[in-house]
Amino acid sequence: MRDIRVATAQFEHRDNDKSFNLGRIRELTRNAVEQGAEIVSFHECCIPAYTWVQPLSYEQMLDVAEPVPDGPSTQKLIEIAREFKVVVMAGLFEKDSAGKLYNTYAIVGPDGFITKYRKLHTFVNKYLTPGDSYNVIDLLGCRVGFLICYDNNLPENVRITAMMGAEIIFMPHVTCGLPSPMPGRGLIDKKLWENRHRDPVRLRQECEGPKGRGWLLRWLPARAWENGVYAVFSNPIGVDYDTIKPGCAMIFDPFGEVLAQNHTLEDEVVVALLTPEPLQQSSGWRYRKARRPELYSKLVEPQESVTLPGWDLKYGK
């Protein structure tokens, strides 16, 4: 790995408005490049938006989804990457030639399409097909991996991605501000968002507390620390269908410390310098070398895999 400046973004997407969302991606990419970023990462399904597809039929999902990389949204991302001479990463719904649908993260650069990653643990719409593989690539002199939202809740996914050589893991999300049985968790009142300019303090308390950043800081730093990797977290802010999201874009170093974080209540990017020295100094790097795989057969026993979100899906029951 070499020194590299990486950006992660938060923005308020609009449901089923790809043109608007791509416009915000373009402007935030410009802002990130002005701060020296070589990679700019955006959140899960930020191009079409995410949660609103819960009640959609298969035919409606086909209308929303696109081929990757040949679809118009990926081509527009390439135009943005070429304009600003930077790597851009963003999420969308993909359809393949067989009619299968995926929650996909597309990675492009000035020279075109680079790679894509399909979410392993899908649930927002029953017609989505889970991905079946990890993806770690060489990118700008670094080893980079990808995991989307729920994928990161399972320590095994982050561990395997790190064992495949990832030094930086991009973790696009749409999360927080959701119903939950956990103490302090729950919905963020939409009225607080609508009144954020007159009364930012109360909204910030919601976003920074256990409904947002407070919950994220219980486990996200651990994923970086226990594996000795950089973790780049992106998330929307504002209205996401029927909930309010808190943003909280953050970058963690291999010690689990926050390198950069966003505390604003607006669309924004944060940029951090990632350096190679912490990788082999980290506890996680040592712990991975101390593993005893001969004891881990329980981990690979077959089981029925069921992805259960912690919130009540109102549709598709």
MARTOR-927151 format. One record per residue (C-alpha): residue in three letters; x, y, z. Coordinates in steps of 0.001 Angstrom, whole numbers, padded with zeros to 6 digits. Example, Ala and Ser with C-alpha at 12.3 -4.5 7.8 and 13.67 -1.06 7.14 Angstrom:
! residues 2
+---------+---------+---------+---------+
! residuo !      px !      py !      pz !
+---------+---------+---------+---------+
!     ala !  012300 ! -004500 !  007800 !
!     ser !  013670 ! -001060 !  007140 !
+---------+---------+---------+---------+
This chain:
! residues 317
+---------+---------+---------+---------+
! residuo !      px !      py !      pz !
+---------+---------+---------+---------+
!     met !  000000 !  000000 !  000000 !
!     arg !  001050 !  003597 ! -000625 !
!     asp ! -000129 !  006905 !  000820 !
!     ile ! -003552 !  007674 ! -000655 !
!     arg ! -006282 !  010233 ! -000012 !
!     val ! -009756 !  008708 !  000112 !
!     ala ! -013141 !  010420 !  000383 !
!     thr ! -016450 !  009140 !  001698 !
!     ala ! -019736 !  010947 !  001166 !
!     gln ! -023166 !  011467 !  002618 !
!     phe ! -026036 !  013023 !  000706 !
!     glu ! -029822 !  013114 !  000678 !
!     his ! -030868 !  011016 ! -002278 !
!     arg ! -034249 !  011276 ! -003956 !
!     asp ! -036296 !  008135 ! -004438 !
!     asn ! -036362 !  006953 ! -008057 !
!     asp ! -034582 !  010073 ! -009342 !
!     lys ! -031350 !  008865 ! -010898 !
!     ser ! -030659 !  012145 ! -012680 !
!     phe ! -030793 !  014161 ! -009461 !
!     asn ! -028725 !  011633 ! -007516 !
!     leu ! -026062 !  011442 ! -010209 !
!     gly ! -025941 !  015237 ! -010150 !
!     arg ! -025212 !  015183 ! -006413 !
!     ile ! -022557 !  012497 ! -006981 !
!     arg ! -020910 !  014747 ! -009557 !
!     glu ! -020844 !  017817 ! -007286 !
!     leu ! -019598 !  015904 ! -004255 !
!     thr ! -016934 !  014254 ! -006398 !
!     arg ! -015797 !  017733 ! -007404 !
!     asn ! -015623 !  018741 ! -003727 !
!     ala ! -013632 !  015650 ! -002825 !
!     val ! -011116 !  016125 ! -005639 !
!     glu ! -010606 !  019731 ! -004560 !
!     gln ! -009504 !  018266 ! -001209 !
!     gly ! -007052 !  015933 ! -002907 !
!     ala ! -009077 !  012715 ! -002993 !
!     glu ! -008038 !  009968 ! -005427 !
!     ile ! -011050 !  007759 ! -004617 !
!     val ! -014563 !  008966 ! -003810 !
!     ser ! -017057 !  006492 ! -002339 !
!     phe ! -020846 !  006872 ! -002134 !
!     his ! -023527 !  004902 ! -000324 !
!     glu ! -025483 !  001760 ! -001122 !
!     cys ! -027861 !  002115 ! -004113 !
!     cys ! -027333 !  005875 ! -004055 !
!     ile ! -028122 !  006202 ! -007775 !
!     pro ! -031784 !  005061 ! -007696 !
!     ala ! -032085 !  005346 ! -003859 !
!     tyr ! -032777 !  002291 ! -001758 !
!     thr ! -035582 !  001722 !  000736 !
!     trp ! -038406 !  002837 ! -001553 !
!     val ! -038168 ! -000394 ! -003588 !
!     gln ! -039598 ! -002519 ! -000733 !
!     pro ! -043089 ! -002887 ! -002277 !
!     leu ! -042015 ! -003153 ! -005935 !
!     ser ! -042946 ! -006137 ! -008081 !
!     tyr ! -040395 ! -008040 ! -010132 !
!     glu ! -041431 ! -006146 ! -013270 !
!     gln ! -041089 ! -002817 ! -011468 !
!     met ! -037659 ! -003809 ! -010176 !
!     leu ! -036604 ! -004675 ! -013711 !
!     asp ! -037530 ! -001133 ! -014744 !
!     val ! -035343 !  000323 ! -011976 !
!     ala ! -032371 ! -001994 ! -012474 !
!     glu ! -029711 ! -001618 ! -015181 !
!     pro ! -026941 ! -003668 ! -016723 !
!     val ! -023510 ! -003068 ! -015215 !
!     pro ! -021291 ! -001804 ! -016767 !
!     asp ! -023202 ! -001106 ! -019961 !
!     gly ! -026201 !  000675 ! -018434 !
!     pro ! -026625 !  004458 ! -018525 !
!     ser ! -025886 !  005076 ! -014840 !
!     thr ! -022533 !  003288 ! -014879 !
!     gln ! -021661 !  005149 ! -018076 !
!     lys ! -022554 !  008421 ! -016369 !
!     leu ! -020302 !  007489 ! -013444 !
!     ile ! -017490 !  006937 ! -015918 !
!     glu ! -018091 !  010409 ! -017349 !
!     ile ! -017812 !  011867 ! -013836 !
!     ala ! -014636 !  009889 ! -013125 !
!     arg ! -013136 !  011029 ! -016412 !
!     glu ! -014098 !  014672 ! -015836 !
!     phe ! -012410 !  014826 ! -012448 !
!     lys ! -009675 !  012208 ! -013058 !
!     val ! -010654 !  010171 ! -010009 !
!     val ! -012010 !  006742 ! -009054 !
!     val ! -015736 !  006857 ! -008222 !
!     met ! -017696 !  004152 ! -006389 !
!     ala ! -021500 !  004134 ! -006186 !
!     gly ! -024404 !  001730 ! -005722 !
!     leu ! -027362 !  000744 ! -007889 !
!     phe ! -029675 ! -002169 ! -008715 !
!     glu ! -028255 ! -004382 ! -011448 !
!     lys ! -030021 ! -006757 ! -013844 !
!     asp ! -028183 ! -009423 ! -015804 !
!     ser ! -028999 ! -011066 ! -019112 !
!     ala ! -030922 ! -013857 ! -017345 !
!     gly ! -033185 ! -011376 ! -015572 !
!     lys ! -031587 ! -011757 ! -012145 !
!     leu ! -031481 ! -008674 ! -009945 !
!     tyr ! -028634 ! -007610 ! -007646 !
!     asn ! -027724 ! -004888 ! -005176 !
!     thr ! -024456 ! -003841 ! -006815 !
!     tyr ! -021578 ! -001476 ! -006111 !
!     ala ! -019887 ! -000166 ! -009261 !
!     ile ! -016268 !  001029 ! -009318 !
!     val ! -015119 !  003169 ! -012248 !
!     gly ! -012179 !  005382 ! -013157 !
!     pro ! -011057 !  007824 ! -015836 !
!     asp ! -010260 !  004891 ! -018144 !
!     gly ! -013664 !  003257 ! -017691 !
!     phe ! -015271 !  000448 ! -015721 !
!     ile ! -013015 ! -001250 ! -013145 !
!     thr ! -015099 ! -003825 ! -011255 !
!     lys ! -018329 ! -004434 ! -009368 !
!     tyr ! -019421 ! -006139 ! -006174 !
!     arg ! -022815 ! -007746 ! -005466 !
!     lys ! -024239 ! -007621 ! -001935 !
!     leu ! -024154 ! -011003 ! -000205 !
!     his ! -027030 ! -010445 !  002239 !
!     thr ! -030022 ! -008899 !  000461 !
!     phe ! -033446 ! -008264 !  001965 !
!     val ! -034974 ! -004934 !  000938 !
!     asn ! -036853 ! -006577 ! -001948 !
!     lys ! -037551 ! -010295 ! -002263 !
!     tyr ! -036615 ! -010369 ! -005960 !
!     leu ! -032968 ! -009521 ! -005326 !
!     thr ! -030450 ! -012341 ! -005771 !
!     pro ! -027622 ! -012457 ! -003196 !
!     gly ! -024074 ! -012210 ! -004512 !
!     asp ! -021913 ! -015311 ! -004269 !
!     ser ! -018346 ! -014036 ! -004023 !
!     tyr ! -015991 ! -011549 ! -002416 !
!     asn ! -014018 ! -009057 ! -004470 !
!     val ! -010554 ! -007722 ! -003648 !
!     ile ! -008612 ! -005843 ! -006318 !
!     asp ! -005433 ! -003862 ! -006872 !
!     leu ! -006384 ! -000210 ! -007175 !
!     leu ! -004023 !  002771 ! -007376 !
!     gly ! -001261 !  000896 ! -005583 !
!     cys ! -003523 ! -000458 ! -002822 !
!     arg ! -005442 ! -003687 ! -002178 !
!     val ! -009117 ! -002795 ! -001941 !
!     gly ! -012223 ! -004800 ! -000993 !
!     phe ! -015957 ! -004114 ! -000837 !
!     leu ! -018836 ! -005121 !  001448 !
!     ile ! -022326 ! -003601 !  001324 !
!     cys ! -024243 ! -002685 !  004495 !
!     tyr ! -025530 ! -005926 !  006144 !
!     asp ! -022487 ! -007781 !  004791 !
!     asn ! -020418 ! -005919 !  007377 !
!     asn ! -022587 ! -007094 !  010283 !
!     leu ! -021120 ! -010579 !  009881 !
!     pro ! -017511 ! -010608 !  011128 !
!     glu ! -016737 ! -013516 !  008788 !
!     asn ! -017256 ! -011369 !  005692 !
!     val ! -014846 ! -008674 !  006813 !
!     arg ! -012311 ! -011249 !  008000 !
!     ile ! -012319 ! -013138 !  004699 !
!     thr ! -012030 ! -009894 !  002709 !
!     ala ! -009040 ! -008927 !  004846 !
!     met ! -007501 ! -012398 !  004449 !
!     met ! -007798 ! -011982 !  000683 !
!     gly ! -005375 ! -009107 !  001067 !
!     ala ! -007642 ! -006074 !  001417 !
!     glu ! -005921 ! -003135 !  003071 !
!     ile ! -008904 ! -000830 !  002584 !
!     ile ! -012520 ! -002039 !  002719 !
!     phe ! -015235 !  000217 !  001327 !
!     met ! -018482 ! -000214 !  003266 !
!     pro ! -021407 !  001570 !  001583 !
!     his ! -024541 !  001569 !  003758 !
!     val ! -028126 !  002721 !  004105 !
!     thr ! -028635 !  002403 !  007845 !
!     cys ! -029644 !  003913 !  011204 !
!     gly ! -032852 !  005613 !  012282 !
!     leu ! -034728 !  002298 !  012133 !
!     pro ! -037144 !  000487 !  014467 !
!     ser ! -035175 ! -001655 !  016891 !
!     pro ! -035616 ! -003450 !  020226 !
!     met ! -032216 ! -002154 !  021362 !
!     pro ! -032234 !  000561 !  024048 !
!     gly ! -032222 !  004076 !  022607 !
!     arg ! -032565 !  002929 !  019006 !
!     gly ! -035512 !  003795 !  016805 !
!     leu ! -036855 !  006229 !  014255 !
!     ile ! -035678 !  009816 !  013910 !
!     asp ! -038656 !  012195 !  013845 !
!     lys ! -039091 !  013611 !  010333 !
!     lys ! -040154 !  016944 !  011855 !
!     leu ! -036672 !  017311 !  013320 !
!     trp ! -035192 !  016966 !  009838 !
!     glu ! -037622 !  019459 !  008354 !
!     asn ! -036768 !  021942 !  011146 !
!     arg ! -033011 !  021292 !  011105 !
!     his ! -032011 !  024847 !  010146 !
!     arg ! -034025 !  026453 !  012967 !
!     asp ! -033251 !  023798 !  015570 !
!     pro ! -030160 !  021809 !  014558 !
!     val ! -029264 !  020784 !  018091 !
!     arg ! -032112 !  018336 !  018640 !
!     leu ! -031583 !  016677 !  015262 !
!     arg ! -027857 !  016452 !  015870 !
!     gln ! -028519 !  014785 !  019232 !
!     glu ! -030622 !  012157 !  017462 !
!     cys ! -028030 !  011594 !  014737 !
!     glu ! -025098 !  011439 !  017152 !
!     gly ! -026839 !  009232 !  019721 !
!     pro ! -027834 !  005546 !  019721 !
!     lys ! -030118 !  006002 !  016695 !
!     gly ! -027093 !  006912 !  014574 !
!     arg ! -023405 !  007364 !  015284 !
!     gly ! -023628 !  005908 !  018786 !
!     trp ! -024788 !  002572 !  017383 !
!     leu ! -022257 !  002616 !  014541 !
!     leu ! -019411 !  003185 !  016981 !
!     arg ! -020358 !  000020 !  018859 !
!     trp ! -019227 ! -002234 !  016023 !
!     leu ! -017764 ! -000475 !  012965 !
!     pro ! -014433 !  000351 !  014654 !
!     ala ! -014197 ! -003293 !  015710 !
!     arg ! -014322 ! -004455 !  012092 !
!     ala ! -011300 ! -002281 !  011300 !
!     trp ! -009460 ! -003119 !  014540 !
!     glu ! -009959 ! -006890 !  014596 !
!     asn ! -008742 ! -007215 !  011006 !
!     gly ! -006120 ! -004470 !  010841 !
!     val ! -007668 ! -002696 !  007843 !
!     tyr ! -008923 !  000739 !  006879 !
!     ala ! -012744 !  000878 !  006816 !
!     val ! -014518 !  003520 !  004702 !
!     phe ! -018173 !  003992 !  005727 !
!     ser ! -020691 !  005918 !  003619 !
!     asn ! -024383 !  006492 !  004373 !
!     pro ! -027209 !  008783 !  003233 !
!     ile ! -028471 !  011734 !  005247 !
!     gly ! -032035 !  013011 !  005350 !
!     val ! -035176 !  011463 !  003929 !
!     asp ! -034892 !  007847 !  002771 !
!     tyr ! -038417 !  006765 !  001826 !
!     asp ! -040172 !  006546 !  005235 !
!     thr ! -037192 !  007147 !  007546 !
!     ile ! -034548 !  009778 !  008289 !
!     lys ! -030917 !  008758 !  007916 !
!     pro ! -028145 !  010468 !  009944 !
!     gly ! -025244 !  010424 !  007465 !
!     cys ! -022229 !  009996 !  009764 !
!     ala ! -019752 !  009323 !  006921 !
!     met ! -016542 !  008061 !  008556 !
!     ile ! -013144 !  006561 !  007830 !
!     phe ! -011479 !  004262 !  010400 !
!     asp ! -007822 !  003351 !  010575 !
!     pro ! -006480 ! -000176 !  011313 !
!     phe ! -006472 !  000646 !  015050 !
!     gly ! -010214 !  001287 !  014942 !
!     glu ! -009693 !  005024 !  015403 !
!     val ! -011716 !  007587 !  013462 !
!     leu ! -009483 !  009307 !  010898 !
!     ala ! -012228 !  011534 !  009483 !
!     gln ! -015923 !  011935 !  010166 !
!     asn ! -018855 !  014059 !  009136 !
!     his ! -020916 !  015823 !  011790 !
!     thr ! -022849 !  018112 !  009454 !
!     leu ! -026564 !  017835 !  008717 !
!     glu ! -026054 !  018395 !  004998 !
!     asp ! -024617 !  016730 !  001910 !
!     glu ! -020865 !  016510 !  002449 !
!     val ! -017645 !  014580 !  001852 !
!     val ! -014794 !  013922 !  004248 !
!     val ! -011266 !  013082 !  003120 !
!     ala ! -008479 !  011278 !  004957 !
!     leu ! -004886 !  010341 !  004186 !
!     leu ! -004429 !  006570 !  004464 !
!     thr ! -000832 !  005446 !  005015 !
!     pro !  000784 !  001975 !  005015 !
!     glu !  002507 !  002096 !  008411 !
!     pro ! -000542 !  001306 !  010635 !
!     leu ! -001385 ! -001869 !  008729 !
!     gln !  001374 ! -004067 !  010178 !
!     gln !  001456 ! -002150 !  013471 !
!     ser ! -002173 ! -002977 !  014162 !
!     ser ! -003464 ! -005591 !  016583 !
!     gly ! -005698 ! -007058 !  013906 !
!     trp ! -002748 ! -007881 !  011671 !
!     arg ! -001173 ! -009845 !  014555 !
!     tyr ! -004451 ! -011551 !  015438 !
!     arg ! -004945 ! -012799 !  011888 !
!     lys ! -001518 ! -014421 !  012040 !
!     ala ! -002475 ! -016122 !  015325 !
!     arg ! -005514 ! -017885 !  013876 !
!     arg ! -005929 ! -021664 !  014349 !
!     pro ! -008054 ! -022836 !  011407 !
!     glu ! -007947 ! -026467 !  012559 !
!     leu ! -010333 ! -025445 !  015370 !
!     tyr ! -012833 ! -023620 !  013171 !
!     ser ! -014808 ! -026444 !  011538 !
!     lys ! -017951 ! -025234 !  013303 !
!     leu ! -017819 ! -022079 !  011187 !
!     val ! -018292 ! -023976 !  007941 !
!     glu ! -020996 ! -026425 !  008974 !
!     pro ! -023886 ! -026180 !  006483 !
!     gln ! -026916 ! -024203 !  007619 !
!     glu ! -029941 ! -022537 !  006100 !
!     ser ! -028914 ! -018929 !  005519 !
!     val ! -031626 ! -016383 !  006321 !
!     thr ! -030904 ! -012647 !  006261 !
!     leu ! -033165 ! -011043 !  008866 !
!     pro ! -033061 ! -007258 !  009206 !
!     gly ! -033544 ! -005829 !  012664 !
!     trp ! -036417 ! -003701 !  011441 !
!     asp ! -039904 ! -004730 !  010357 !
!     leu ! -040268 ! -004883 !  006601 !
!     lys ! -043706 ! -003375 !  006019 !
!     tyr ! -043983 ! -004977 !  002615 !
!     gly ! -043138 ! -008377 !  001225 !
!     lys ! -044052 ! -010355 !  004348 !
+---------+---------+---------+---------+
